[in-house]
C-alpha cells in the first residue's frame, strides 16, 4: 500500500486531498499480507459512494473518523476475547513485533512507521 498524500478538512468541513504527507518521511510503501489485501479489495468493491477514489472510505463515502475506528477495534477485541487496544497501541505492537519477533531491519521499520530517523523507531519500539 502506498502512502503519499493525506486527507484534511477545509474550513467548511469538506474533505480534500493534500498533495503530500505531514513530513517527507511519511511517504512510504507498506507491505500487506494476502489476507489483508483481499479484505481491502472486498471493502473497496462494496463502498457505496465515491468508488472512484483510491481511498478506503466508510460506507457513507467519508473517511473513517478516529472514534469509529476505536469502536470497531473495541468490538472486535471483545468478540474474540482479547484485551482491548487502541489504534496507537496496534501501531506500537506492530512495530515492536517487526523488530523483536520478525527481526526486521530497523531502517525498514522506520520507513514503515514514517520516521525520518531510525533512532525514533529504536527508542519507541525496540523493547
Buried (B, 14 or more C-beta within 10 A) or exposed (E): EEEEBEEEEEEEEEBEEEEEBEEEBBBBEEEEEEEEEEEEEEEBEEBEEBEEBEBBBBEEEBBEEEEEEBEEBEEEEEEEEEEEBEEEEEBBEBBBEBBEEEEBEBEBBBBBBBBEEBEBBBEBBBE
